Amino acid sequence: MIPSIHFGEEDGFLLIAGPCVVEGRDMVMNIAEHIRNLSDKYKLPFVFKASYRKANRSRMDSFTGIGDERALEILKEAGEQFNLPVITDVHSPEEAEKAANFVDVLQVPAFLCRQTDLLVACALTGCAVSVKKGQFLSPESMKFAVDKIVESGNNKVLITERGTTFGYQDLVVDFRGIPAMQEFGYPVILDVTHSLQKPNQASGVTGGQPELIENLARAGIAVGADGVFLETHPDPTTAKSDGANMLSLELLDDLLGKLTALRDVVNNM
């Protein structure tokens, strides 16, 4: 599916984790090394995640990145230094073609999951493609996004659940959607971080409920998700993006221990 990543009960669940966005080289390297050590400890397949640029921002003065080339070079360096596959978001066919030279997995954001040109461009790079379910879509509708990738000659697909719009400023996860999307024949990942967002706040800064990260992640593992997606940062209060719903890096060890134990229980039921 992805180089060096294998799915199945013997390998535990897939962990996709890292900071929301590349803020600098030292931060990326420190977080990648920390999570790599934890993934080894718990024997979890791991893909390192960071956006090289944030395109979906509420306000013009929001942080978007340190520069595309520099951020992509840092991601490539992290992957090579720690022998990790790396995933990043892309927002246009041109971005997909460029980012594919630096990372192993291209992620299609939820708002763009119906963009045919983007899905096809991602597929044609040969990279694995993770497509997030739109907040406005039913799980069953994601079949058509997957079909666009597969029919373009790429069967290295991940589907990511990240909540469904629930009123103007909230999201809810319908856990029935995880087995429904697994019926398509591809791994389904639960994006814990973005499912706990409180979008469209009057301040123009997205809120969140990080106190529920463990609850939601445990629920995802309990219903059989193939993996979890977590954004983490040494100090979420100072993070330049999505700090309101990120997990503090120091809490990740305890959480992965609990999720690994729970996965063992589920596998033996």
C-alpha positions as CSV (number, residue, x, y, z in Angstrom):
1,M,0.0,0.0,0.0
2,I,2.7,2.5,1.1
3,P,6.4,1.8,1.1
4,S,7.4,0.2,4.5
5,I,3.8,0.3,5.7
6,H,1.8,-2.8,6.1
7,F,-1.8,-3.2,7.3
8,G,-3.2,-6.0,9.3
9,E,-3.7,-7.1,12.9
10,E,-0.1,-8.2,13.4
11,D,1.0,-4.6,12.7
12,G,-1.5,-2.8,14.8
13,F,-3.2,0.3,13.5
14,L,-1.6,2.8,11.2
15,L,-0.5,6.0,12.9
16,I,-0.5,9.2,10.9
17,A,0.9,12.0,13.1
18,G,2.9,15.2,13.2
19,P,2.4,19.0,13.5
20,C,-0.3,20.7,11.5
21,V,2.2,22.7,9.5
22,V,5.9,23.0,9.0
23,E,7.0,25.9,11.3
24,G,10.7,25.3,11.1
25,R,13.3,22.5,10.6
26,D,14.2,21.9,14.3
27,M,10.5,21.5,15.2
28,V,9.8,19.0,12.4
29,M,12.9,17.0,13.2
30,N,12.2,16.9,17.0
31,I,8.6,15.8,16.5
32,A,9.4,13.2,13.8
33,E,12.1,11.6,16.0
34,H,9.9,11.6,19.1
35,I,7.0,9.9,17.3
36,R,9.3,7.5,15.4
37,N,10.6,6.3,18.8
38,L,7.0,5.8,20.1
39,S,6.0,4.0,16.9
40,D,8.9,1.6,17.4
41,K,8.0,1.2,21.1
42,Y,4.4,0.2,20.3
43,K,5.2,-1.5,16.9
44,L,2.9,0.8,14.9
45,P,3.3,1.5,11.3
46,F,3.8,5.3,11.1
47,V,3.5,8.0,8.5
48,F,4.8,11.5,9.5
49,K,2.4,14.3,8.7
50,A,2.9,18.0,8.2
51,S,1.4,20.5,5.8
52,Y,4.0,22.4,3.8
53,R,1.5,25.2,3.3
54,K,-1.9,26.0,4.7
55,A,-4.3,27.1,2.0
56,N,-7.6,26.9,3.9
57,R,-7.4,29.8,6.4
58,S,-10.2,31.9,7.8
59,R,-8.3,35.2,7.9
60,M,-5.7,36.9,5.7
61,D,-3.4,37.3,8.6
62,S,-3.3,33.6,9.5
63,F,0.0,31.8,9.2
64,T,0.3,29.8,5.9
65,G,3.9,28.5,5.9
66,I,7.6,29.3,5.8
67,G,7.8,28.9,2.0
68,D,6.9,26.0,-0.2
69,E,10.4,24.9,-1.3
70,R,11.9,25.2,2.2
71,A,9.1,23.3,3.9
72,L,9.1,20.5,1.3
73,E,12.8,20.1,1.6
74,I,12.4,19.8,5.4
75,L,9.8,17.1,5.0
76,K,12.0,15.2,2.6
77,E,14.9,15.4,5.0
78,A,12.8,14.2,7.9
79,G,11.6,11.2,5.9
80,E,15.1,10.3,4.9
81,Q,16.7,10.9,8.3
82,F,14.2,8.8,10.2
83,N,13.3,6.3,7.4
84,L,9.7,7.4,7.4
85,P,7.0,7.8,4.7
86,V,5.8,11.4,4.8
87,I,2.3,12.8,3.9
88,T,1.4,16.4,3.1
89,D,-1.7,18.2,1.8
90,V,-2.0,19.4,-1.8
91,H,-4.7,21.8,-3.1
92,S,-4.2,21.9,-6.9
93,P,-2.9,19.6,-9.7
94,E,0.2,21.7,-9.9
95,E,0.9,21.3,-6.1
96,A,0.4,17.5,-6.4
97,E,3.0,17.3,-9.2
98,K,5.5,19.4,-7.2
99,A,5.0,17.8,-3.7
100,A,5.2,14.3,-5.2
101,N,9.0,14.9,-5.6
102,F,9.4,15.3,-1.8
103,V,6.8,13.1,-0.1
104,D,5.3,9.6,-0.3
105,V,1.6,10.3,0.3
106,L,-0.5,13.1,-1.0
107,Q,-3.5,14.2,1.1
108,V,-6.6,15.7,-0.5
109,P,-8.3,18.0,2.0
110,A,-12.0,17.3,2.8
111,F,-13.2,20.5,1.1
112,L,-11.6,19.3,-2.2
113,C,-12.5,15.7,-2.2
114,R,-14.9,16.2,-5.2
115,Q,-12.3,18.0,-7.3
116,T,-11.7,15.6,-10.2
117,D,-8.7,17.3,-11.6
118,L,-6.9,17.2,-8.2
119,L,-7.8,13.6,-7.5
120,V,-6.6,12.5,-11.0
121,A,-3.4,14.6,-10.7
122,C,-2.6,13.0,-7.3
123,A,-3.2,9.5,-8.8
124,L,-1.0,10.1,-11.7
125,T,2.0,11.0,-9.5
126,G,2.2,7.4,-8.4
127,C,2.2,8.4,-4.8
128,A,-0.3,6.9,-2.4
129,V,-3.3,9.2,-2.0
130,S,-5.2,9.9,1.2
131,V,-8.5,11.5,0.5
132,K,-10.5,13.0,3.4
133,K,-14.3,12.6,3.4
134,G,-16.0,16.0,2.9
135,Q,-17.8,17.4,5.9
136,F,-20.8,17.6,3.6
137,L,-20.7,14.1,2.2
138,S,-22.2,10.8,3.2
139,P,-19.7,7.9,3.7
140,E,-21.3,6.1,0.7
141,S,-20.6,9.1,-1.5
142,M,-16.8,8.7,-1.0
143,K,-16.9,5.8,-3.4
144,F,-16.9,8.2,-6.3
145,A,-13.8,10.0,-5.0
146,V,-12.0,6.6,-4.6
147,D,-13.1,5.5,-8.1
148,K,-11.5,8.6,-9.7
149,I,-8.2,7.7,-8.2
150,V,-8.4,4.0,-8.9
151,E,-9.7,4.6,-12.5
152,S,-6.7,6.8,-13.1
153,G,-4.4,3.8,-12.5
154,N,-3.5,4.2,-8.8
155,N,-4.9,1.8,-6.2
156,K,-2.8,3.1,-3.3
157,V,-5.7,4.8,-1.5
158,L,-6.5,5.7,2.0
159,I,-9.8,7.2,3.1
160,T,-10.0,9.5,6.0
161,E,-13.0,10.2,8.2
162,R,-12.9,13.7,9.7
163,G,-16.4,14.4,10.9
164,T,-19.6,15.7,9.4
165,T,-21.0,19.3,9.6
166,F,-23.4,19.5,12.6
167,G,-24.9,23.0,12.6
168,Y,-22.8,26.0,11.8
169,Q,-19.9,25.6,14.3
170,D,-19.6,21.9,15.1
171,L,-18.8,18.5,13.7
172,V,-19.9,15.0,14.6
173,V,-18.5,11.6,13.7
174,D,-20.9,9.0,12.6
175,F,-19.0,5.8,13.4
176,R,-21.3,3.8,11.0
177,G,-19.3,5.5,8.2
178,I,-16.1,3.6,9.0
179,P,-17.3,0.1,8.2
180,A,-19.3,1.6,5.3
181,M,-16.2,3.1,3.7
182,Q,-14.2,0.0,4.4
183,E,-16.6,-1.8,2.1
184,F,-14.8,-0.1,-0.8
185,G,-11.7,-2.2,-0.1
186,Y,-9.3,0.4,1.2
187,P,-8.0,1.4,4.7
188,V,-10.1,3.9,6.6
189,I,-8.4,6.3,9.0
190,L,-10.1,8.3,11.7
191,D,-8.8,11.9,11.8
192,V,-9.2,12.6,15.5
193,T,-7.8,16.1,15.3
194,H,-10.1,17.7,12.7
195,S,-13.2,15.8,13.9
196,L,-12.9,17.8,17.1
197,Q,-12.7,21.2,15.4
198,K,-15.2,24.0,16.2
199,P,-15.1,25.7,12.8
200,N,-16.5,29.1,11.7
201,Q,-15.9,30.9,15.0
202,A,-16.7,34.6,15.0
203,S,-13.1,35.4,15.8
204,G,-11.9,33.8,12.5
205,V,-9.8,31.3,14.5
206,T,-11.0,27.7,14.6
207,G,-11.8,26.2,18.0
208,G,-11.6,22.7,19.2
209,Q,-12.1,20.1,22.0
210,P,-8.7,18.6,22.6
211,E,-9.9,17.1,25.9
212,L,-11.9,14.6,23.9
213,I,-9.0,13.4,21.8
214,E,-8.6,10.2,23.8
215,N,-12.3,9.5,23.8
216,L,-12.6,9.8,20.0
217,A,-9.5,7.9,19.3
218,R,-10.6,5.0,21.5
219,A,-14.0,4.9,19.8
220,G,-12.3,4.8,16.4
221,I,-10.1,1.8,17.4
222,A,-13.1,0.1,19.0
223,V,-15.1,0.2,15.8
224,G,-12.2,-1.1,13.8
225,A,-10.7,1.9,12.1
226,D,-7.5,0.9,10.2
227,G,-5.6,3.9,11.7
228,V,-5.8,7.2,13.5
229,F,-4.6,10.6,12.4
230,L,-3.4,12.9,15.1
231,E,-1.8,16.4,15.0
232,T,0.6,17.0,17.8
233,H,2.9,19.8,18.9
234,P,5.3,20.4,21.8
235,D,3.1,23.4,22.9
236,P,-0.3,23.6,21.2
237,T,-0.9,27.0,22.8
238,T,1.9,28.5,20.6
239,A,1.2,26.4,17.4
240,K,0.7,28.5,14.3
241,S,-2.2,26.5,13.1
242,D,-4.9,24.2,14.7
243,G,-3.5,24.6,18.2
244,A,-7.0,24.6,19.6
245,N,-7.5,20.9,18.8
246,M,-4.0,19.4,18.8
247,L,-2.5,16.9,21.3
248,S,0.4,18.0,23.4
249,L,3.4,15.9,22.3
250,E,4.1,14.8,25.9
251,L,0.7,13.1,26.1
252,L,1.2,11.0,23.0
253,D,3.0,8.1,24.7
254,D,0.2,7.5,27.2
255,L,-2.4,7.7,24.4
256,L,-0.7,5.3,22.1
257,G,-0.3,2.8,25.0
258,K,-4.0,2.9,25.6
259,L,-4.9,2.6,22.0
260,T,-2.5,-0.3,21.4
261,A,-4.0,-2.2,24.4
262,L,-7.5,-1.5,23.1
263,R,-6.6,-2.7,19.6
264,D,-5.3,-6.0,21.1
265,V,-8.6,-6.5,22.9
266,V,-10.6,-5.8,19.7
267,N,-8.4,-8.1,17.6
268,N,-9.0,-10.9,20.1
269,M,-12.8,-10.6,20.4
